[in-house]
Amino acid sequence: MAKLTEQDVLGWEGDDYMNADHLEFYKERLLQMQQELLINASATANHLQEQEATPDPADRATLEEEYALELRTRDRERKLLQKIQASLRQIEDGSYGFCEDTGEPIGLKRLIARPTATLSVEAQERRERMKRQYAD
C-alpha cells in the first residue's frame, strides 16, 4: 500500500486504529519534526559562535536580548525533542496513540494536531481542571 497522507488519516474509517500504516505515517511525521529541531539547534549554535563584540552598549544589549530569546526558544524545542523521542519509542513498543491515563485511543485527528500527545482530550481536560482547582 502507498504511504498515507494526512487526508487519508483524517478520512480513515475502520476498526484497525493505529494499524501499521498509521504508525508509519506518525513515525515519519515525528522524524521530520525531530530533523527540523536538530537543524534549528545547529543553526543556533553556529549563530552564537559568530557573535561579534560591539562597543555600543545599546547594540550589545539588543544582541544579548536576541540571544536570550533564541536560547529560550531552543530550550522549548529541546523539551519537544524529548517528547518526540518518547513518542518514537512508543511507536516501537506498540503503545503509541493510546492515552496513558485511560488506555483509550487518543484519536487520529488529535495526533495529527499534536503528534506527541500522550493523553486523550478528555484526560487532558481533566488534568487541566485538577491543576486549576489545586492551583487556586
Secondary structure as GFF3:
##gff-version 3
##sequence-region A 1 136
A	DSSP	alpha_helix	6	10	.	.	.	ID=ss1
A	DSSP	alpha_helix	20	49	.	.	.	ID=ss2
A	DSSP	alpha_helix	57	93	.	.	.	ID=ss3
A	DSSP	alpha_helix	108	113	.	.	.	ID=ss4
A	DSSP	alpha_helix	121	135	.	.	.	ID=ss5
###
